[in-house]
């Protein structure tokens, strides 16, 4: 098989790489782990927007570039490789814009897509609830019709990007009497409306990304409904395939990987570089092999999307593999660094800006967010291997 990219795709990769290296040389930002979800930099997002790199795969008639998902994966890969602060536009570009392209009305496409393309929509994901995580269909947040509006009441938790959002993507129940997988709808609206209260959740690293969001009599126009009423759960299944297929499930901590390799070459013990230790060399070689396998999984998913179908079991497999790799990377970094790996980024003696500390503490949640590994394995078993549910 030929795994090489086309000349145009290689040229695009170089263009992205040159841009990001130029940004770093100018001192505009520093590479960091989980920057796709933690690095909120509106100015960076504007510069990305000016290059036409938001909505890369959207049809040109909607302001996109009409490029392939392979192109988008190349862009994503380079963003993660350099640890670029892309959190302001990540969710809007990755899944919300695509949902509007596929399910939105003509008016929504005209009004909302330009906002996303300009990098002005900082989106929070209002999906999980205190009693509805992996089983999203058990959600209880209500959207009650009232004339030309819906009234939103309920609570969301683990809302990604909630601290910086000015728009929220919300999943709510529009028919309380329907079976739980039905009667659910999708909404997209501004968070400046009265009745919305955001409470940040400080994670184990001391960072704030997740949030609780409370809705009390929030009145939104019916035009905020995305797609068909009561069919939101089935629309979500398609969107989750795209979310789980992202390279961020493999490369969120790639700056740590590169820094770790450099560290072992420059740091000596007993007069020899750590990279000459056979055990350490073996561990790093194993990680490199696993990483390249993970990349092939991700490119396979992109190829499936370019064929015009949702990467259902493929994305589940790649996400489960990618998060497991991230956890092994974090553990290996701590093993190699020893006690120094436990120093936080605030410590002046922390190697590699404390990335190992951040990665290790964060890694425990990687196999939970965006679908637990157990759920993903069940999807693979039932939808690809066709194994019985009982």
Buried (B, 14 or more C-beta within 10 A) or exposed (E): EEEEBEEEBEEBBEBBBEBBEEBBEEEBBEBBBBBBBBBBBBEBBBBBBEEEBBBBBBEEEBBBBEBBBBBBBBBBBBBBBBBBBBBBBBBBBBBBBBBBBEBBBEEBBEEBBBBBBBBBBBBBBBBBBEEBBEEBBEBBBBBBEEEEBBBBBBBBBBBBBBBBBBBBBBBBBBBEEEEBEBBBBBBBBBBEBEBBEBEBBEBEBEBBBBBBBBBEEBBBEBBBBBBEBBBBBEBBBBBBBBBBBBBBBBBBBBBBBBBBBEBBEEBEEEEEBBBEBEEBEEBBEEBEEBBEEBBEBBBBBBBBBBEEEBBBBBBBBBBBBBBBBBBBBBBBBBEBBEEBBBBEBEEEEBBBBBBBBBBBBBBEBBBBBBBBBEBBEBBBBEEEEEEEEE
